[in-house]
Amino acid sequence: MAGPDPAAEHSQQYGESVSAWIASADPPMTGSELAWAQEQARTAQTDAAHLTDQS
């Protein structure tokens, strides 16, 4: 049995890291900065799910 896909793990960890960064930003992110960070987290999570489904 093959182990977890390293690219999927990396994407998952990146998404979690960006989400934590958003949550802990002081002052809180707003506007385009927040939208960009949310898109980064969403894309990483989607990529991780897609890579996991392929393995």
CHARMM internal coordinates of N, CA and C (Angstrom, degrees):
IC EDIT
DIST 1 N 1 CA 1.4438
DIST 1 CA 1 C 1.5286
ANGL 1 N 1 CA 1 C 108.85
DIST 1 C 2 N 1.3034
ANGL 1 CA 1 C 2 N 115.62
DIHE 1 N 1 CA 1 C 2 N 132.82
DIST 2 N 2 CA 1.4617
ANGL 1 C 2 N 2 CA 120.96
DIHE 1 CA 1 C 2 N 2 CA -179.62
DIST 2 CA 2 C 1.5237
ANGL 2 N 2 CA 2 C 110.59
DIHE 1 C 2 N 2 CA 2 C -77.32
DIST 2 C 3 N 1.3090
ANGL 2 CA 2 C 3 N 114.66
DIHE 2 N 2 CA 2 C 3 N 149.62
DIST 3 N 3 CA 1.4596
ANGL 2 C 3 N 3 CA 119.84
DIHE 2 CA 2 C 3 N 3 CA 178.06
DIST 3 CA 3 C 1.5160
ANGL 3 N 3 CA 3 C 111.23
DIHE 2 C 3 N 3 CA 3 C -77.52
DIST 3 C 4 N 1.3123
ANGL 3 CA 3 C 4 N 116.70
DIHE 3 N 3 CA 3 C 4 N -179.90
DIST 4 N 4 CA 1.4652
ANGL 3 C 4 N 4 CA 121.06
DIHE 3 CA 3 C 4 N 4 CA 178.44
DIST 4 CA 4 C 1.5273
ANGL 4 N 4 CA 4 C 111.15
DIHE 3 C 4 N 4 CA 4 C -60.15
DIST 4 C 5 N 1.2960
ANGL 4 CA 4 C 5 N 116.35
DIHE 4 N 4 CA 4 C 5 N 146.50
DIST 5 N 5 CA 1.4597
ANGL 4 C 5 N 5 CA 122.09
DIHE 4 CA 4 C 5 N 5 CA 178.94
DIST 5 CA 5 C 1.5350
ANGL 5 N 5 CA 5 C 108.58
DIHE 4 C 5 N 5 CA 5 C -69.36
DIST 5 C 6 N 1.3393
ANGL 5 CA 5 C 6 N 118.27
DIHE 5 N 5 CA 5 C 6 N 121.72
DIST 6 N 6 CA 1.4637
ANGL 5 C 6 N 6 CA 120.52
DIHE 5 CA 5 C 6 N 6 CA -178.36
DIST 6 CA 6 C 1.5348
ANGL 6 N 6 CA 6 C 112.72
DIHE 5 C 6 N 6 CA 6 C -60.42
DIST 6 C 7 N 1.3236
ANGL 6 CA 6 C 7 N 117.31
DIHE 6 N 6 CA 6 C 7 N -36.33
DIST 7 N 7 CA 1.4662
ANGL 6 C 7 N 7 CA 119.73
DIHE 6 CA 6 C 7 N 7 CA 179.23
DIST 7 CA 7 C 1.5231
ANGL 7 N 7 CA 7 C 110.56
DIHE 6 C 7 N 7 CA 7 C -66.91
DIST 7 C 8 N 1.3312
ANGL 7 CA 7 C 8 N 116.46
DIHE 7 N 7 CA 7 C 8 N -39.52
DIST 8 N 8 CA 1.4681
ANGL 7 C 8 N 8 CA 120.24
DIHE 7 CA 7 C 8 N 8 CA 178.20
DIST 8 CA 8 C 1.5252
ANGL 8 N 8 CA 8 C 110.25
DIHE 7 C 8 N 8 CA 8 C -64.99
DIST 8 C 9 N 1.3220
ANGL 8 CA 8 C 9 N 116.58
DIHE 8 N 8 CA 8 C 9 N -42.58
DIST 9 N 9 CA 1.4635
ANGL 8 C 9 N 9 CA 120.33
DIHE 8 CA 8 C 9 N 9 CA 178.53
DIST 9 CA 9 C 1.5275
ANGL 9 N 9 CA 9 C 111.07
DIHE 8 C 9 N 9 CA 9 C -62.45
DIST 9 C 10 N 1.3285
ANGL 9 CA 9 C 10 N 116.04
DIHE 9 N 9 CA 9 C 10 N -42.27
DIST 10 N 10 CA 1.4640
ANGL 9 C 10 N 10 CA 120.29
DIHE 9 CA 9 C 10 N 10 CA 179.61
DIST 10 CA 10 C 1.5305
ANGL 10 N 10 CA 10 C 110.30
DIHE 9 C 10 N 10 CA 10 C -63.04
DIST 10 C 11 N 1.3210
ANGL 10 CA 10 C 11 N 117.13
DIHE 10 N 10 CA 10 C 11 N -46.13
DIST 11 N 11 CA 1.4591
ANGL 10 C 11 N 11 CA 120.49
DIHE 10 CA 10 C 11 N 11 CA 179.41
DIST 11 CA 11 C 1.5211
ANGL 11 N 11 CA 11 C 111.48
DIHE 10 C 11 N 11 CA 11 C -61.49
DIST 11 C 12 N 1.3260
ANGL 11 CA 11 C 12 N 116.16
DIHE 11 N 11 CA 11 C 12 N -42.13
DIST 12 N 12 CA 1.4666
ANGL 11 C 12 N 12 CA 120.71
DIHE 11 CA 11 C 12 N 12 CA 178.84
DIST 12 CA 12 C 1.5287
ANGL 12 N 12 CA 12 C 110.32
DIHE 11 C 12 N 12 CA 12 C -61.73
DIST 12 C 13 N 1.3243
ANGL 12 CA 12 C 13 N 116.49
DIHE 12 N 12 CA 12 C 13 N -46.64
DIST 13 N 13 CA 1.4680
ANGL 12 C 13 N 13 CA 120.57
DIHE 12 CA 12 C 13 N 13 CA -179.38
DIST 13 CA 13 C 1.5268
ANGL 13 N 13 CA 13 C 111.44
DIHE 12 C 13 N 13 CA 13 C -65.11
DIST 13 C 14 N 1.3321
ANGL 13 CA 13 C 14 N 116.69
DIHE 13 N 13 CA 13 C 14 N -38.46
DIST 14 N 14 CA 1.4611
ANGL 13 C 14 N 14 CA 120.12
DIHE 13 CA 13 C 14 N 14 CA 178.32
DIST 14 CA 14 C 1.5255
ANGL 14 N 14 CA 14 C 110.09
DIHE 13 C 14 N 14 CA 14 C -63.74
DIST 14 C 15 N 1.3356
ANGL 14 CA 14 C 15 N 116.72
DIHE 14 N 14 CA 14 C 15 N -45.09
DIST 15 N 15 CA 1.4637
ANGL 14 C 15 N 15 CA 120.59
DIHE 14 CA 14 C 15 N 15 CA 178.26
DIST 15 CA 15 C 1.5131
ANGL 15 N 15 CA 15 C 111.76
DIHE 14 C 15 N 15 CA 15 C -59.45
DIST 15 C 16 N 1.3260
ANGL 15 CA 15 C 16 N 116.37
DIHE 15 N 15 CA 15 C 16 N -42.83
DIST 16 N 16 CA 1.4693
ANGL 15 C 16 N 16 CA 120.45
DIHE 15 CA 15 C 16 N 16 CA 178.27
DIST 16 CA 16 C 1.5235
ANGL 16 N 16 CA 16 C 111.18
DIHE 15 C 16 N 16 CA 16 C -65.17
DIST 16 C 17 N 1.3196
ANGL 16 CA 16 C 17 N 116.11
DIHE 16 N 16 CA 16 C 17 N -39.35
DIST 17 N 17 CA 1.4529
ANGL 16 C 17 N 17 CA 120.98
DIHE 16 CA 16 C 17 N 17 CA 179.73
DIST 17 CA 17 C 1.5308
ANGL 17 N 17 CA 17 C 111.29
DIHE 16 C 17 N 17 CA 17 C -64.67
DIST 17 C 18 N 1.3219
ANGL 17 CA 17 C 18 N 116.75
DIHE 17 N 17 CA 17 C 18 N -44.29
DIST 18 N 18 CA 1.4677
ANGL 17 C 18 N 18 CA 120.31
DIHE 17 CA 17 C 18 N 18 CA 178.76
DIST 18 CA 18 C 1.5271
ANGL 18 N 18 CA 18 C 110.07
DIHE 17 C 18 N 18 CA 18 C -64.81
DIST 18 C 19 N 1.3229
ANGL 18 CA 18 C 19 N 117.08
DIHE 18 N 18 CA 18 C 19 N -41.18
DIST 19 N 19 CA 1.4683
ANGL 18 C 19 N 19 CA 120.47
DIHE 18 CA 18 C 19 N 19 CA 178.34
DIST 19 CA 19 C 1.5276
ANGL 19 N 19 CA 19 C 110.98
DIHE 18 C 19 N 19 CA 19 C -60.87
DIST 19 C 20 N 1.3274
ANGL 19 CA 19 C 20 N 116.86
DIHE 19 N 19 CA 19 C 20 N -41.75
DIST 20 N 20 CA 1.4651
ANGL 19 C 20 N 20 CA 120.89
DIHE 19 CA 19 C 20 N 20 CA 178.00
DIST 20 CA 20 C 1.5240
ANGL 20 N 20 CA 20 C 110.46
DIHE 19 C 20 N 20 CA 20 C -65.90
DIST 20 C 21 N 1.3209
ANGL 20 CA 20 C 21 N 116.70
DIHE 20 N 20 CA 20 C 21 N -38.15
DIST 21 N 21 CA 1.4611
ANGL 20 C 21 N 21 CA 121.68
DIHE 20 CA 20 C 21 N 21 CA 178.76
DIST 21 CA 21 C 1.5298
ANGL 21 N 21 CA 21 C 109.73
DIHE 20 C 21 N 21 CA 21 C -62.83
DIST 21 C 22 N 1.3403
ANGL 21 CA 21 C 22 N 116.69
DIHE 21 N 21 CA 21 C 22 N -43.59
DIST 22 N 22 CA 1.4625
ANGL 21 C 22 N 22 CA 121.11
DIHE 21 CA 21 C 22 N 22 CA 178.15
DIST 22 CA 22 C 1.5324
ANGL 22 N 22 CA 22 C 109.64
DIHE 21 C 22 N 22 CA 22 C -60.35
DIST 22 C 23 N 1.3190
ANGL 22 CA 22 C 23 N 115.87
DIHE 22 N 22 CA 22 C 23 N -47.37
DIST 23 N 23 CA 1.4664
ANGL 22 C 23 N 23 CA 120.84
DIHE 22 CA 22 C 23 N 23 CA -176.26
DIST 23 CA 23 C 1.5228
ANGL 23 N 23 CA 23 C 112.88
DIHE 22 C 23 N 23 CA 23 C -65.44
DIST 23 C 24 N 1.3219
ANGL 23 CA 23 C 24 N 116.91
DIHE 23 N 23 CA 23 C 24 N -30.44
DIST 24 N 24 CA 1.4689
ANGL 23 C 24 N 24 CA 119.30
DIHE 23 CA 23 C 24 N 24 CA -174.74
DIST 24 CA 24 C 1.5288
ANGL 24 N 24 CA 24 C 113.97
DIHE 23 C 24 N 24 CA 24 C -101.37
DIST 24 C 25 N 1.3266
ANGL 24 CA 24 C 25 N 117.30
DIHE 24 N 24 CA 24 C 25 N 2.10
DIST 25 N 25 CA 1.4672
ANGL 24 C 25 N 25 CA 119.83
DIHE 24 CA 24 C 25 N 25 CA -178.02
DIST 25 CA 25 C 1.5248
ANGL 25 N 25 CA 25 C 110.59
DIHE 24 C 25 N 25 CA 25 C -61.28
DIST 25 C 26 N 1.3190
ANGL 25 CA 25 C 26 N 115.05
DIHE 25 N 25 CA 25 C 26 N 132.98
DIST 26 N 26 CA 1.4530
ANGL 25 C 26 N 26 CA 120.69
DIHE 25 CA 25 C 26 N 26 CA 178.75
DIST 26 CA 26 C 1.5223
ANGL 26 N 26 CA 26 C 108.13
DIHE 25 C 26 N 26 CA 26 C -136.17
DIST 26 C 27 N 1.2906
ANGL 26 CA 26 C 27 N 119.81
DIHE 26 N 26 CA 26 C 27 N 107.69
DIST 27 N 27 CA 1.4625
ANGL 26 C 27 N 27 CA 127.72
DIHE 26 CA 26 C 27 N 27 CA 6.13
DIST 27 CA 27 C 1.5262
ANGL 27 N 27 CA 27 C 111.19
DIHE 26 C 27 N 27 CA 27 C -73.48
DIST 27 C 28 N 1.3310
ANGL 27 CA 27 C 28 N 116.29
DIHE 27 N 27 CA 27 C 28 N 159.46
DIST 28 N 28 CA 1.4637
ANGL 27 C 28 N 28 CA 120.08
DIHE 27 CA 27 C 28 N 28 CA -179.30
DIST 28 CA 28 C 1.5278
ANGL 28 N 28 CA 28 C 111.48
DIHE 27 C 28 N 28 CA 28 C -57.64
DIST 28 C 29 N 1.3224
ANGL 28 CA 28 C 29 N 115.03
DIHE 28 N 28 CA 28 C 29 N 145.33
DIST 29 N 29 CA 1.4620
ANGL 28 C 29 N 29 CA 120.24
DIHE 28 CA 28 C 29 N 29 CA 177.37
DIST 29 CA 29 C 1.5220
ANGL 29 N 29 CA 29 C 109.52
DIHE 28 C 29 N 29 CA 29 C -68.99
DIST 29 C 30 N 1.3259
ANGL 29 CA 29 C 30 N 115.06
DIHE 29 N 29 CA 29 C 30 N 148.57
DIST 30 N 30 CA 1.4570
ANGL 29 C 30 N 30 CA 120.75
DIHE 29 CA 29 C 30 N 30 CA 177.05
DIST 30 CA 30 C 1.5250
ANGL 30 N 30 CA 30 C 109.10
DIHE 29 C 30 N 30 CA 30 C -142.11
DIST 30 C 31 N 1.2993
ANGL 30 CA 30 C 31 N 115.70
DIHE 30 N 30 CA 30 C 31 N 168.00
DIST 31 N 31 CA 1.4534
ANGL 30 C 31 N 31 CA 122.36
DIHE 30 CA 30 C 31 N 31 CA 171.28
DIST 31 CA 31 C 1.5148
ANGL 31 N 31 CA 31 C 114.41
DIHE 30 C 31 N 31 CA 31 C 55.66
DIST 31 C 32 N 1.3197
ANGL 31 CA 31 C 32 N 115.21
DIHE 31 N 31 CA 31 C 32 N -136.06
DIST 32 N 32 CA 1.4612
ANGL 31 C 32 N 32 CA 120.96
DIHE 31 CA 31 C 32 N 32 CA -173.94
DIST 32 CA 32 C 1.5302
ANGL 32 N 32 CA 32 C 112.07
DIHE 31 C 32 N 32 CA 32 C -67.21
DIST 32 C 33 N 1.3273
ANGL 32 CA 32 C 33 N 117.61
DIHE 32 N 32 CA 32 C 33 N -30.53
DIST 33 N 33 CA 1.4657
ANGL 32 C 33 N 33 CA 119.99
DIHE 32 CA 32 C 33 N 33 CA 177.56
DIST 33 CA 33 C 1.5327
ANGL 33 N 33 CA 33 C 110.33
DIHE 32 C 33 N 33 CA 33 C -64.37
DIST 33 C 34 N 1.3217
ANGL 33 CA 33 C 34 N 116.35
DIHE 33 N 33 CA 33 C 34 N -44.60
DIST 34 N 34 CA 1.4608
ANGL 33 C 34 N 34 CA 121.22
DIHE 33 CA 33 C 34 N 34 CA 178.15
DIST 34 CA 34 C 1.5254
ANGL 34 N 34 CA 34 C 110.53
DIHE 33 C 34 N 34 CA 34 C -65.53
DIST 34 C 35 N 1.3107
ANGL 34 CA 34 C 35 N 117.42
DIHE 34 N 34 CA 34 C 35 N -44.51
DIST 35 N 35 CA 1.4627
ANGL 34 C 35 N 35 CA 121.02
DIHE 34 CA 34 C 35 N 35 CA 179.74
DIST 35 CA 35 C 1.5213
ANGL 35 N 35 CA 35 C 110.88
DIHE 34 C 35 N 35 CA 35 C -60.29
DIST 35 C 36 N 1.3371
ANGL 35 CA 35 C 36 N 116.83
DIHE 35 N 35 CA 35 C 36 N -41.98
DIST 36 N 36 CA 1.4615
ANGL 35 C 36 N 36 CA 120.64
DIHE 35 CA 35 C 36 N 36 CA 179.43
DIST 36 CA 36 C 1.5269
ANGL 36 N 36 CA 36 C 110.90
DIHE 35 C 36 N 36 CA 36 C -63.79
DIST 36 C 37 N 1.3119
ANGL 36 CA 36 C 37 N 116.81
DIHE 36 N 36 CA 36 C 37 N -46.18
DIST 37 N 37 CA 1.4627
ANGL 36 C 37 N 37 CA 121.13
DIHE 36 CA 36 C 37 N 37 CA -178.52
DIST 37 CA 37 C 1.5316
ANGL 37 N 37 CA 37 C 110.69
DIHE 36 C 37 N 37 CA 37 C -64.50
DIST 37 C 38 N 1.3317
ANGL 37 CA 37 C 38 N 117.01
DIHE 37 N 37 CA 37 C 38 N -41.44
DIST 38 N 38 CA 1.4657
ANGL 37 C 38 N 38 CA 120.18
DIHE 37 CA 37 C 38 N 38 CA 177.96
DIST 38 CA 38 C 1.5175
ANGL 38 N 38 CA 38 C 110.99
DIHE 37 C 38 N 38 CA 38 C -62.76
DIST 38 C 39 N 1.3245
ANGL 38 CA 38 C 39 N 117.32
DIHE 38 N 38 CA 38 C 39 N -39.78
DIST 39 N 39 CA 1.4692
ANGL 38 C 39 N 39 CA 121.07
DIHE 38 CA 38 C 39 N 39 CA 178.76
DIST 39 CA 39 C 1.5337
ANGL 39 N 39 CA 39 C 110.34
DIHE 38 C 39 N 39 CA 39 C -65.53
DIST 39 C 40 N 1.3319
ANGL 39 CA 39 C 40 N 117.21
DIHE 39 N 39 CA 39 C 40 N -38.75
DIST 40 N 40 CA 1.4693
ANGL 39 C 40 N 40 CA 120.65
DIHE 39 CA 39 C 40 N 40 CA 177.47
DIST 40 CA 40 C 1.5292
ANGL 40 N 40 CA 40 C 110.26
DIHE 39 C 40 N 40 CA 40 C -60.98
DIST 40 C 41 N 1.3202
ANGL 40 CA 40 C 41 N 117.03
DIHE 40 N 40 CA 40 C 41 N -46.19
DIST 41 N 41 CA 1.4633
ANGL 40 C 41 N 41 CA 121.38
DIHE 40 CA 40 C 41 N 41 CA 179.96
DIST 41 CA 41 C 1.5241
ANGL 41 N 41 CA 41 C 110.86
DIHE 40 C 41 N 41 CA 41 C -63.83
DIST 41 C 42 N 1.3373
ANGL 41 CA 41 C 42 N 116.58
DIHE 41 N 41 CA 41 C 42 N -45.36
DIST 42 N 42 CA 1.4707
ANGL 41 C 42 N 42 CA 121.00
DIHE 41 CA 41 C 42 N 42 CA 179.96
DIST 42 CA 42 C 1.5221
ANGL 42 N 42 CA 42 C 111.60
DIHE 41 C 42 N 42 CA 42 C -61.60
DIST 42 C 43 N 1.3182
ANGL 42 CA 42 C 43 N 116.31
DIHE 42 N 42 CA 42 C 43 N -45.46
DIST 43 N 43 CA 1.4613
ANGL 42 C 43 N 43 CA 120.87
DIHE 42 CA 42 C 43 N 43 CA -179.05
DIST 43 CA 43 C 1.5243
ANGL 43 N 43 CA 43 C 111.05
DIHE 42 C 43 N 43 CA 43 C -62.76
DIST 43 C 44 N 1.3209
ANGL 43 CA 43 C 44 N 116.74
DIHE 43 N 43 CA 43 C 44 N -43.09
DIST 44 N 44 CA 1.4688
ANGL 43 C 44 N 44 CA 120.59
DIHE 43 CA 43 C 44 N 44 CA 179.42
DIST 44 CA 44 C 1.5249
ANGL 44 N 44 CA 44 C 110.82
DIHE 43 C 44 N 44 CA 44 C -62.85
DIST 44 C 45 N 1.3260
ANGL 44 CA 44 C 45 N 117.20
DIHE 44 N 44 CA 44 C 45 N -42.95
DIST 45 N 45 CA 1.4643
ANGL 44 C 45 N 45 CA 121.02
DIHE 44 CA 44 C 45 N 45 CA -179.99
DIST 45 CA 45 C 1.5309
ANGL 45 N 45 CA 45 C 110.41
DIHE 44 C 45 N 45 CA 45 C -65.32
DIST 45 C 46 N 1.3281
ANGL 45 CA 45 C 46 N 116.81
DIHE 45 N 45 CA 45 C 46 N -41.68
DIST 46 N 46 CA 1.4700
ANGL 45 C 46 N 46 CA 121.41
DIHE 45 CA 45 C 46 N 46 CA 178.83
DIST 46 CA 46 C 1.5256
ANGL 46 N 46 CA 46 C 110.38
DIHE 45 C 46 N 46 CA 46 C -64.47
DIST 46 C 47 N 1.3225
ANGL 46 CA 46 C 47 N 116.57
DIHE 46 N 46 CA 46 C 47 N -44.37
DIST 47 N 47 CA 1.4662
ANGL 46 C 47 N 47 CA 120.44
DIHE 46 CA 46 C 47 N 47 CA 178.22
DIST 47 CA 47 C 1.5254
ANGL 47 N 47 CA 47 C 111.02
DIHE 46 C 47 N 47 CA 47 C -60.66
DIST 47 C 48 N 1.3171
ANGL 47 CA 47 C 48 N 116.72
DIHE 47 N 47 CA 47 C 48 N -44.05
DIST 48 N 48 CA 1.4680
ANGL 47 C 48 N 48 CA 120.61
DIHE 47 CA 47 C 48 N 48 CA 179.94
DIST 48 CA 48 C 1.5194
ANGL 48 N 48 CA 48 C 110.57
DIHE 47 C 48 N 48 CA 48 C -61.50
DIST 48 C 49 N 1.3218
ANGL 48 CA 48 C 49 N 116.97
DIHE 48 N 48 CA 48 C 49 N -44.15
DIST 49 N 49 CA 1.4660
ANGL 48 C 49 N 49 CA 120.52
DIHE 48 CA 48 C 49 N 49 CA 179.19
DIST 49 CA 49 C 1.5167
ANGL 49 N 49 CA 49 C 111.08
DIHE 48 C 49 N 49 CA 49 C -63.30
DIST 49 C 50 N 1.3190
ANGL 49 CA 49 C 50 N 116.49
DIHE 49 N 49 CA 49 C 50 N -42.63
DIST 50 N 50 CA 1.4680
ANGL 49 C 50 N 50 CA 121.08
DIHE 49 CA 49 C 50 N 50 CA 179.75
DIST 50 CA 50 C 1.5302
ANGL 50 N 50 CA 50 C 111.32
DIHE 49 C 50 N 50 CA 50 C -63.88
DIST 50 C 51 N 1.3276
ANGL 50 CA 50 C 51 N 116.21
DIHE 50 N 50 CA 50 C 51 N -44.34
DIST 51 N 51 CA 1.4684
ANGL 50 C 51 N 51 CA 119.83
DIHE 50 CA 50 C 51 N 51 CA 179.47
DIST 51 CA 51 C 1.5209
ANGL 51 N 51 CA 51 C 111.52
DIHE 50 C 51 N 51 CA 51 C -66.15
DIST 51 C 52 N 1.3156
ANGL 51 CA 51 C 52 N 117.19
DIHE 51 N 51 CA 51 C 52 N -37.26
DIST 52 N 52 CA 1.4636
ANGL 51 C 52 N 52 CA 120.98
DIHE 51 CA 51 C 52 N 52 CA 178.56
DIST 52 CA 52 C 1.5288
ANGL 52 N 52 CA 52 C 110.46
DIHE 51 C 52 N 52 CA 52 C -65.98
DIST 52 C 53 N 1.3158
ANGL 52 CA 52 C 53 N 116.83
DIHE 52 N 52 CA 52 C 53 N -40.00
DIST 53 N 53 CA 1.4804
ANGL 52 C 53 N 53 CA 120.98
DIHE 52 CA 52 C 53 N 53 CA 178.96
DIST 53 CA 53 C 1.5240
ANGL 53 N 53 CA 53 C 111.70
DIHE 52 C 53 N 53 CA 53 C -64.56
DIST 53 C 54 N 1.3358
ANGL 53 CA 53 C 54 N 117.27
DIHE 53 N 53 CA 53 C 54 N -30.35
DIST 54 N 54 CA 1.4619
ANGL 53 C 54 N 54 CA 121.54
DIHE 53 CA 53 C 54 N 54 CA -177.88
DIST 54 CA 54 C 1.5248
ANGL 54 N 54 CA 54 C 112.20
DIHE 53 C 54 N 54 CA 54 C -80.05
DIST 54 C 55 N 1.3097
ANGL 54 CA 54 C 55 N 118.21
DIHE 54 N 54 CA 54 C 55 N -21.57
DIST 55 N 55 CA 1.4623
ANGL 54 C 55 N 55 CA 119.48
DIHE 54 CA 54 C 55 N 55 CA -174.58
DIST 55 CA 55 C 1.5093
ANGL 55 N 55 CA 55 C 111.88
DIHE 54 C 55 N 55 CA 55 C -84.75
END
COOR INIT
IC SEED 1 N 1 CA 1 C
IC BUILD
